[in-house]
Amino acid sequence: MTEAAMLSAAFVVLSVIFIGTGMGYLGYIDFIVPVLIAVIYLRCGFRYTILSSITSLMLIVFAIGDLASAIFMSQSMIFGIICAFLVSKKESILDDLFYGSILSFIVMIFIDFNFSKITGQSIIKGIESELSYVAILGEEVKNAIFYLSIISLPIGTMMLTYIFTLFLGKKFRFLDEVSNKKYIMIRNFKRYGSLISCSRKSIFIGIIGILTGISFLNIRFIKPIAYCRIFIKSTVYVMLFFLIQDSISLINKTVYSLSHSRVNTLVVQLILLFSLVKFFKISSITLIVCNLFIDKVFTIRKRQNEFLEKYLKIEGGI
């Protein structure tokens, strides 16, 4: 109880200082808030995290009078809660980032759609405005950059929050057995990185999500609604990002295990990347199908998980 009160009070004081002095937008709201909230969640649980968050938001709104900062802070707080919830679950790191990025994107777009007039800022309109000044690019390239810019924000924020939460949680000894394993994997990424992949369940969820999104985009009354179209397309691209990344990684591992040649693996990787740039749709479908086929034939994910569990027990004494 005392520790929870101290952590909550420290967060409230920091928030008031940073927002009150105008330094909230220098990285505090976007990067520090989600990490602090995640750490509080890991140590104190959901109830105290919500209490601390509401207290901070009320002080910022009613004492400082900065409603815009409170809205952006609430977004970052939700990011932190999502991250901490996933960190403590028995899923792979890439599964955590997959689900976390999707949920963070939904929160980000919801706030952008509904509160941009209050905050005076819109991520979507800002990106569209910047791209409108670049006349040298074709519409297809602009469209690709537009969606990549949108999805990079939740994916990047979730990745950074996830990593810093694990390191800070380890520093203060807030990690349980599950999250400690994930910390060991992140800390020794060079050693364990090649063994980390999405689960088959996440791959199938991603495929179903992509197919559902594409089906919705073809519905007549959705096409003219710009925000619905942007939301669905961006969600599809978030899922595609993780599925393609996982597929390339799995294919590279298979090539290396069969040929034992880094040169061959590098050549295959370059070919895959080139094909994605030139023939994105057909290459994406081919990669995902190959992902499923290779895993079915060679059971790579199962063997990776077995090796990973074995190494982690030796590494961490778990």
C-alpha positions as CSV (number, residue, x, y, z in Angstrom):
1,M,0.0,0.0,0.0
2,T,2.8,2.5,1.0
3,E,4.8,1.6,-2.1
4,A,1.8,2.0,-4.4
5,A,1.0,5.4,-2.8
6,M,4.6,6.6,-3.3
7,L,4.7,5.5,-6.9
8,S,1.4,7.1,-7.7
9,A,2.3,10.3,-5.9
10,A,5.7,10.5,-7.7
11,F,3.9,10.2,-11.1
12,V,1.4,12.8,-10.2
13,V,4.1,15.3,-9.1
14,L,6.2,14.7,-12.2
15,S,3.2,15.1,-14.5
16,V,2.2,18.4,-12.9
17,I,5.8,19.7,-13.0
18,F,6.4,18.8,-16.7
19,I,3.0,20.0,-17.9
20,G,3.0,23.1,-15.7
21,T,6.4,24.2,-17.0
22,G,5.5,23.6,-20.6
23,M,8.0,20.7,-21.0
24,G,5.4,18.0,-21.5
25,Y,5.8,17.9,-25.2
26,L,9.6,17.4,-25.0
27,G,9.1,13.6,-24.8
28,Y,7.5,13.4,-21.4
29,I,3.9,12.7,-22.7
30,D,4.9,10.5,-25.6
31,F,7.6,8.4,-24.1
32,I,8.0,8.8,-20.3
33,V,4.3,8.7,-19.4
34,P,3.6,5.2,-20.9
35,V,6.7,3.7,-19.4
36,L,5.9,5.1,-15.9
37,I,2.3,4.0,-16.1
38,A,3.4,0.5,-17.2
39,V,5.9,0.3,-14.3
40,I,3.2,1.4,-11.8
41,Y,0.8,-1.2,-13.3
42,L,3.5,-4.0,-12.9
43,R,4.0,-3.1,-9.2
44,C,0.7,-1.8,-8.0
45,G,-1.9,-3.4,-10.3
46,F,-4.8,-2.0,-12.4
47,R,-6.7,-0.2,-9.6
48,Y,-3.8,2.0,-8.3
49,T,-2.7,2.7,-11.9
50,I,-6.2,4.0,-12.8
51,L,-6.3,6.0,-9.6
52,S,-2.9,7.6,-10.2
53,S,-3.9,8.3,-13.9
54,I,-7.2,10.0,-13.0
55,T,-5.6,12.1,-10.2
56,S,-2.9,13.4,-12.7
57,L,-5.5,14.1,-15.4
58,M,-7.8,16.0,-13.0
59,L,-4.9,18.2,-11.7
60,I,-3.8,19.0,-15.2
61,V,-7.3,19.9,-16.3
62,F,-8.6,21.7,-13.3
63,A,-5.4,23.1,-11.7
64,I,-3.3,23.9,-14.7
65,G,-6.2,24.2,-17.2
66,D,-4.4,22.3,-20.0
67,L,-7.1,20.1,-21.5
68,A,-5.1,19.3,-24.7
69,S,-2.2,17.9,-22.7
70,A,-4.6,15.8,-20.5
71,I,-6.0,14.2,-23.7
72,F,-2.6,13.3,-25.0
73,M,-1.6,12.1,-21.6
74,S,-4.7,9.8,-21.4
75,Q,-3.6,8.3,-24.7
76,S,-0.1,7.6,-23.4
77,M,-1.5,6.2,-20.2
78,I,-3.6,3.7,-22.1
79,F,-0.5,2.8,-24.1
80,G,1.3,2.1,-20.9
81,I,-1.5,0.0,-19.4
82,I,-1.7,-2.1,-22.7
83,C,2.0,-2.6,-22.6
84,A,2.2,-3.7,-18.9
85,F,-0.8,-6.0,-19.4
86,L,0.9,-7.8,-22.3
87,V,4.3,-7.9,-20.7
88,S,2.9,-10.0,-17.9
89,K,1.1,-12.5,-20.2
90,K,2.5,-15.8,-21.4
91,E,2.9,-14.8,-25.0
92,S,5.9,-14.3,-27.2
93,I,7.5,-10.9,-27.4
94,L,6.4,-10.5,-31.0
95,D,2.8,-11.5,-30.1
96,D,2.9,-8.8,-27.4
97,L,4.1,-6.2,-29.9
98,F,1.6,-7.4,-32.5
99,Y,-1.5,-7.0,-30.2
100,G,-0.1,-3.9,-28.5
101,S,0.5,-2.1,-31.7
102,I,-3.0,-2.8,-33.0
103,L,-4.6,-1.7,-29.7
104,S,-2.4,1.4,-29.5
105,F,-3.3,2.3,-33.1
106,I,-7.0,2.0,-32.4
107,V,-6.6,4.3,-29.3
108,M,-4.5,6.8,-31.3
109,I,-6.9,7.0,-34.2
110,F,-9.9,7.2,-31.9
111,I,-8.4,10.2,-30.1
112,D,-7.3,11.8,-33.4
113,F,-10.7,11.4,-34.9
114,N,-12.7,12.7,-31.9
115,F,-10.5,15.2,-30.1
116,S,-8.4,16.9,-32.8
117,K,-10.5,20.0,-32.6
118,I,-9.9,20.3,-28.9
119,T,-6.2,19.5,-29.0
120,G,-5.6,21.6,-32.2
121,Q,-3.5,18.8,-33.6
122,S,-4.3,15.9,-36.0
123,I,-1.8,13.3,-36.9
124,I,-3.6,12.3,-40.1
125,K,-4.2,15.9,-41.3
126,G,-0.6,16.8,-40.4
127,I,0.8,13.9,-42.5
128,E,-1.5,14.7,-45.4
129,S,-0.4,18.4,-45.2
130,E,3.3,17.5,-45.3
131,L,2.9,15.2,-48.3
132,S,0.9,17.7,-50.3
133,Y,4.0,19.9,-50.5
134,V,6.0,17.0,-52.1
135,A,5.1,17.3,-55.8
136,I,7.9,15.1,-57.1
137,L,6.3,11.9,-55.7
138,G,3.5,10.0,-57.5
139,E,0.2,9.4,-55.8
140,E,0.9,5.7,-55.2
141,V,4.2,6.5,-53.5
142,K,2.5,9.2,-51.4
143,N,-0.2,6.8,-50.4
144,A,2.4,4.3,-49.3
145,I,4.3,6.9,-47.3
146,F,1.1,8.2,-45.8
147,Y,0.1,4.8,-44.3
148,L,3.6,3.9,-43.3
149,S,3.8,7.2,-41.4
150,I,0.6,6.5,-39.6
151,I,1.4,3.0,-38.5
152,S,5.0,3.8,-37.5
153,L,3.7,5.9,-34.5
154,P,1.9,3.2,-32.6
155,I,4.4,0.5,-33.5
156,G,7.4,2.6,-32.6
157,T,5.8,3.9,-29.3
158,M,4.8,0.4,-28.3
159,M,8.3,-1.1,-29.0
160,L,10.0,1.7,-27.0
161,T,7.5,1.5,-24.1
162,Y,7.9,-2.3,-24.0
163,I,11.7,-2.3,-23.9
164,F,12.0,0.5,-21.4
165,T,9.3,-1.0,-19.2
166,L,11.2,-4.3,-19.0
167,F,14.5,-2.6,-18.2
168,L,13.0,-0.2,-15.6
169,G,10.9,-3.0,-14.1
170,K,14.0,-5.1,-13.7
171,K,15.9,-2.3,-12.2
172,F,13.3,-1.9,-9.5
173,R,12.6,-5.6,-9.2
174,F,9.0,-5.4,-10.3
175,L,9.1,-8.2,-12.9
176,D,7.5,-11.6,-12.3
177,E,8.7,-14.9,-13.8
178,V,7.1,-14.3,-17.2
179,S,8.2,-10.7,-17.7
180,N,11.7,-11.6,-16.4
181,K,12.1,-14.1,-19.2
182,K,11.1,-11.4,-21.7
183,Y,13.7,-9.1,-20.1
184,I,16.4,-11.7,-20.5
185,M,15.5,-12.1,-24.2
186,I,15.5,-8.4,-24.8
187,R,18.8,-7.9,-22.9
188,N,20.4,-10.7,-24.9
189,F,18.7,-10.0,-28.2
190,K,21.8,-11.0,-30.2
191,R,21.6,-14.4,-28.7
192,Y,17.9,-15.0,-28.6
193,G,16.6,-12.7,-31.3
194,S,16.6,-15.4,-34.0
195,L,14.4,-17.6,-31.8
196,I,11.7,-15.0,-31.3
197,S,8.7,-15.2,-33.6
198,C,4.9,-14.7,-33.7
199,S,2.8,-17.7,-32.7
200,R,0.6,-19.6,-35.2
201,K,-2.5,-18.2,-33.4
202,S,-1.3,-14.6,-34.0
203,I,-0.5,-15.4,-37.7
204,F,-4.0,-16.7,-38.2
205,I,-5.6,-13.8,-36.3
206,G,-3.6,-11.5,-38.5
207,I,-4.7,-13.2,-41.7
208,I,-8.4,-13.2,-40.6
209,G,-8.0,-9.5,-39.7
210,I,-6.5,-8.6,-43.0
211,L,-9.1,-10.5,-45.0
212,T,-11.9,-8.9,-42.9
213,G,-10.4,-5.4,-43.4
214,I,-10.1,-5.9,-47.2
215,S,-13.8,-7.1,-47.3
216,F,-14.9,-4.0,-45.4
217,L,-13.0,-1.7,-47.7
218,N,-15.0,-3.2,-50.6
219,I,-18.4,-2.3,-49.0
220,R,-19.9,0.5,-51.0
221,F,-21.0,2.8,-48.1
222,I,-17.6,2.6,-46.4
223,K,-15.5,3.7,-49.4
224,P,-16.5,7.4,-49.4
225,I,-16.0,7.8,-45.6
226,A,-12.3,8.9,-45.4
227,Y,-11.7,8.2,-41.7
228,C,-13.2,4.7,-41.9
229,R,-11.1,3.9,-44.9
230,I,-8.0,5.2,-43.3
231,F,-8.7,3.3,-40.1
232,I,-9.3,0.0,-41.8
233,K,-6.4,0.3,-44.2
234,S,-4.0,1.3,-41.5
235,T,-5.1,-1.6,-39.2
236,V,-4.5,-3.9,-42.1
237,Y,-1.0,-2.5,-42.7
238,V,-0.1,-2.9,-39.0
239,M,-1.0,-6.6,-39.2
240,L,0.8,-6.9,-42.5
241,F,3.9,-5.4,-41.0
242,F,4.2,-8.1,-38.4
243,L,3.2,-11.0,-40.7
244,I,5.7,-10.0,-43.3
245,Q,8.4,-9.5,-40.8
246,D,7.7,-12.9,-39.2
247,S,7.6,-14.5,-42.7
248,I,10.9,-13.1,-43.8
249,S,12.5,-14.1,-40.5
250,L,11.2,-17.7,-40.8
251,I,12.3,-18.0,-44.4
252,N,15.8,-16.8,-43.6
253,K,16.1,-19.3,-40.7
254,T,15.0,-22.1,-43.0
255,V,17.4,-21.1,-45.7
256,Y,20.3,-20.9,-43.2
257,S,19.4,-24.2,-41.6
258,L,19.4,-26.0,-45.0
259,S,22.4,-24.3,-46.6
260,H,24.5,-23.2,-43.5
261,S,25.5,-20.2,-45.6
262,R,25.1,-16.6,-44.5
263,V,25.7,-15.5,-48.1
264,N,22.7,-17.5,-49.3
265,T,20.6,-16.2,-46.5
266,L,21.5,-12.6,-47.3
267,V,20.8,-13.1,-51.0
268,V,17.4,-14.6,-50.3
269,Q,16.6,-11.7,-47.9
270,L,17.6,-9.1,-50.5
271,I,15.4,-10.9,-53.1
272,L,12.5,-10.9,-50.7
273,L,12.8,-7.2,-49.9
274,F,13.2,-6.3,-53.6
275,S,10.1,-8.3,-54.5
276,L,8.1,-6.5,-51.7
277,V,9.1,-3.1,-53.1
278,K,8.3,-4.0,-56.7
279,F,5.3,-6.4,-56.3
280,F,3.9,-5.7,-52.8
281,K,0.6,-7.5,-53.0
282,I,1.6,-10.7,-54.6
283,S,4.8,-10.9,-52.6
284,S,3.0,-10.4,-49.3
285,I,0.6,-13.2,-50.1
286,T,3.4,-15.5,-51.2
287,L,5.5,-14.7,-48.0
288,I,2.6,-15.4,-45.7
289,V,1.7,-18.7,-47.5
290,C,5.3,-19.8,-47.3
291,N,5.4,-18.9,-43.6
292,L,2.5,-21.3,-42.9
293,F,3.8,-24.0,-45.2
294,I,7.4,-23.9,-43.8
295,D,6.1,-24.0,-40.2
296,K,3.8,-26.9,-41.0
297,V,6.5,-28.9,-42.6
298,F,9.5,-28.1,-40.4
299,T,7.7,-27.2,-37.1
300,I,10.2,-24.4,-36.7
301,R,8.1,-22.4,-34.1
302,K,7.7,-25.4,-31.9
303,R,11.4,-26.2,-31.9
304,Q,12.4,-22.5,-31.4
305,N,10.1,-22.3,-28.3
306,E,11.7,-25.5,-26.9
307,F,15.2,-24.2,-27.4
308,L,14.3,-20.8,-26.0
309,E,12.8,-22.3,-22.8
310,K,15.9,-24.4,-22.4
311,Y,18.3,-21.5,-22.8
312,L,16.2,-19.2,-20.5
313,K,16.2,-21.7,-17.7
314,I,20.0,-21.9,-17.9
315,E,20.4,-18.1,-18.3
316,G,18.0,-17.0,-15.6
317,G,17.8,-20.0,-13.3
318,I,14.1,-20.1,-14.0
